[in-house]
Amino acid sequence: MTARNGANVGEAVISWTPAAGAVSNRVGWANIAEVQTAQAAGNWLEAFNFTDQGRAKSSYTVKRLEPGVQHAFIVATITAEGAHAYSDWVYLTTTAAPTPTPAPTPTPCPTPGGGHPAQPGLCPITGLPLGDGYNEIGDTVTFFGLFSISLNGVETPETVKFTKSDGTEYDREPPSGRRWLDVDVKLDNDMPWTVTIADGKDYILDTDTGNGFGWNGSVSTRSGYYRPSLPLLFDVPENATVAIFAIRPVTASQGSDSDNAPELFRIPIPAP
């Protein structure tokens, strides 16, 4: 197998030769620091993220990797008996991110669209308490001092790749009158237990012209681990100009109101 940088920052193209007898191919990738930590704990597999690809596939593009960092990649051949034959690791340092331009001064959250009357201290789009104000792209928030979330960035792709039950991929357009909004977050869990976040229960997304609908399953992050990139996919109204991503992954009956309050990220949506 081989690994090379893709066309965009944070992408890696993995290629391999399909093995005889394979029913599918399992592609794995991980930050090298996570691999070393997992090796020290006696289970290097824990560090890897995996995706299963059809037996005829011979390449896969991994997206949203941390730029400028060395990663490890593997491919496992899966047989009809369920046996896994892992390749040797291949290492690649992803392309460094360009120097960011200064962020513009944030504008206030617009009032229309959410259906909530303007009230001091409340977001008019979600109706949720604002706390210390909106967070922006690039900001990090922490819950109970132990579980942190960073908003890495957002994309508005015209189509999104979905995978059929047989492992083949296809491009899917958003529902009529809607747009795709891909929100990429980083999760860092120092809680003494695994934290699971679920769409609709632990986070929501609304816009200035209507609700966003999530296409995401539950995601768990083990104690002491972090996810440098977790893409969360939503479809939003086509004419939306700003979204509010509200998240509250950890709550406790013993916590204060501020500990249990959601954090709100304000996301400008580029014009189509």
N, C-alpha and C positions, 0 to 999 in steps of 0.2 A: 504494500500500500504506500501511497505518497500523500503529502499534505503541502498545500501552497496557499498563499494569501489570495483572497478573492478580490473582486472588483471594488468592493466597498470596505471602509474601515470596520474592523471587527468581524470580518468574514474569513472563513477558511474552507478551501475546497479539498475534500477527501476523496481519493480514488483508489480502487482496488480491483483485483481480478476475481470475478465470481468463481467460487469453488464448486467442483462437481459434487452433486448430492445435497447441495444447500437448498433449503426451502425458504430461507430469508437471510438477510445480513443485518447485524446489529452494529451500528456506528456509535462509538463512545468518545467523549471529549471531556477534558477537565483542566483547570488551572494547575500548573505544575506544583504550586505551593500546597494546594489541596491534596494532590496526589501524595506528596511527601508526608503530610500530616496523617493521611489515611494509612499509608504504609507503616508509619511508626506505630499506629494503633492495631496493625495486623490485618487490615482488610482494604487493599487499594481500590477494590471495585466501588466502595462507598463514595469515592470522590467523583466518579464519572456520571455524566448525564448521557442517556442513551436514546436512540431512535431506531426503530426497526424499518428496514427497507426491503422491498421485494427481491426475490432471488435473481432476477434479471438486471437489477440495478448495479452499477459499477462506480457511481460517484454520488456525493452528497455535499451540499454547501451548508456549513454550520454558520449561523448568524448571531450577532450581538455578543461576540466574545469581547473580553476586556482588551482594549487596544494596547499595543506595546508590551505585551506580557507573553511569556513562554507557556504553551499549552501542550498537553499530551493527547494523542489520538490513537484509538484502536478500532479494529473491526473484528467482530465475531461471526463465524459461519455457524448457523443453526441448522441442524439436520432434522429429519422427520421424527427421530427419536428424542428430540429436544436437547441433544448434546451441543455444547458450545466450544468452539475451537477459536481461541483468541489469537490475533496476530501479535507480532512484536509492536511495541510502542513506537510511534513516530512523533517527533517533537517539532514544533513550529512557533516562532515568535510572531505574533500578529502585528500588522502595520500600526505604527503609532498614530494616535489621534492628532489632527491638525490643531494648531493653537486657536483656542476659542475666541470669538469676538466678544467684546463687552456686552453683557445682557442689557436690553433696554429697560427703562424705568417701568415697573409694573403699573398697569392701569387698573382702576377699580373693577370689581366684578359687576357686570351689567345687571340691571334689575329685571328686564322682561324675560319671559320664557319659562321660569320655574313655577309660576303660579303661586308664589309665596309673597304676601305683602311685605313691604320694606319694614323691617324692625331693627333697631339698634342691636348689634352683636350677633345677628343671624345672616347667613348667606341667603340671598333672595332666590337663588337657583335651587338649592337643596333644602332650605329651611333649617339647616343644621347650625349649631353654634360655631362662631368663628374663632373663639379663643384669642390667640395673639395675632390673628390675621391669616391670610392665605400663604401657603408655601408655593414655591415656584419650581420649574424644572431645574435640576441640579441640587435641590435642597434635600436634607436628611432629617427625619423625625425619629424620636425614640420613645418607646412605651415602657413605663416602669423602669427606665434606665437600663433595660436589658435586650429589648427587641427593637431593631432600627430598620427603617425603610427609606430608601433613596429613590427619587424619580430621575432615572437616567436620561429619558428623552421620549419623544413620540414620533410616530410616522403615520401618514395617511395613504397607504398603498391602494392602487386601483383594484387589485385582486389579491387574494390570500391563498396560499397553498394549503389544501386539505388532503388527507390521506384516506383512501378507501380501505375496506377491510382486507383486500388482497395486497395491500402495501403500495399500490400505485398512487401517485400524486396527481392532483388536478387543480387548476386555478379557479377560484370561486369569486364571483362578483358580489358586492353587498346587496341586501334586499332593495327593492325599488324605492327610490326617494331617500336612500340612506347612503352613508359613507363608512368605510372602515376607519377605525382609529385604533392604532396599536400603541399601547402604553407600556414602556419598558421600565421595570423597577428592580432594585437590588434589595435583598433581604439578608439580615445578619442577626442570628439567633443566639444570644447568650443566656436565654432562659434555661433552667435546669430540666426542661422537658421539650418534646417536639411541639412546634407550633404549626397548626394547619389553618390556612385561610381559604375561604370559600366565597365564590361570586354571589353577591346578593346578601350574604350574612355578615361578612367581615369587610367588604368594600362595595361601593356603588359608584356609578358615574352618571351624571346628568349634564345637560347642556343648556345654553340660553334659549334654545328653541324646542326643547323636548328631552325625553329620557334617552339614555344610552342603554343598549342591551348587551350583556356579556356573553361570550362564547367560551368560557373558561371552566375547567374542572377545579376540584380542590387541589391545593398544593401544600405539601408538608416540608418543613425545614427542621432537621434534627438539632438537638442541643449542641452548641459549640460549632455549628456549621453556618455557612453563608452561601447565598446564591448571587453571583455577580450580575446575572441578567435573567430576568423572568418576564417574558412578553405576555401582556394581557390584552386580549382582543375584544373590541366593542364595535357595534354598529350604531351610528349616531345620525340625526337628521342632516340632510344634505346641506342645509343652509346654516348649520350651527357655526358660530364663530369662537366660542369659548366653552370649555368643559370644566367641570369640577369633579375631581377624583377624591372621594372621601373614603378613608380607611380607618378601621379600628380592629386590629387583629388580636388584641389581648385585652380581656376585661377581667375584673376581679370584684367580688362582693366586698372585699376589704379596702379596695382602692378608693381614692378621692374622686370627686367629680372630674377634675382635670386629668387624672390618670385614665379614666374610662372614656373621656371625650374623644371623638374622632378627629383626625387631622385632615385638613382640606388642602388639596393641591389645585392651583388654578392653571389651566392648560390652554393657551391660545391655539386655535385650530386654523391652519392656513386656508386661504380661499381656494376652492377647487379650480 
